[in-house]
Amino acid sequence: MKTTPEHNEKFVKMTFASVYPHYINKVERKGKTKAELLQIIEWLTGFDEDKLNELAAENVTFETFFDRATLHPNAHLITGTICGYRVEELLNPLTRKVRYLDKLVDELANGKSLDKILRKA
C-alpha cells in the first residue's frame, strides 16, 4: 500500500520519546502493564528497558530507533489494520516498522494474549 511522502516523512522526524509515554498510558488504561509493553517492544526491536530509556533520553527519531533495532525475524507475521493501513501492504520500510510497533501495542491494549502477540512461525 502506498502512503504519501508526507505520511512517511512524519515518522522520519517523530521521536520515540514523544510516543513512548502514550504507549505506556494506552496499555495501562486498558489494564495491561508496562512490563508487558516492554516485553513486546523487546521482542520486536531487541531493546530492553535500559536501552529504551537511553534512546528516549537521546531523543532519537523513529528512523534512528529502527536503524539501531534488530527486528525480530517473525516481524513479517504482524498483519492487520492500524490507523486505516494494512500493515503488511505498507511499502515504505520505516513506516511499516513503526506500524508494526503500533499494531503490537494496540493488540496488547485490546487484550490479546502475549503468546499471540509474540508471533511464532
Secondary structure by P-SEA (a helix, b strand, c coil): ccccaaaaaaaacccccccaaaaaaaaaaacccaaaaaaaaaaaccccaaaaaaaaaacccaaaaaaaccccccccccccccccccccccccaaaaaaaaaaaaaaaaaaccccccccccc
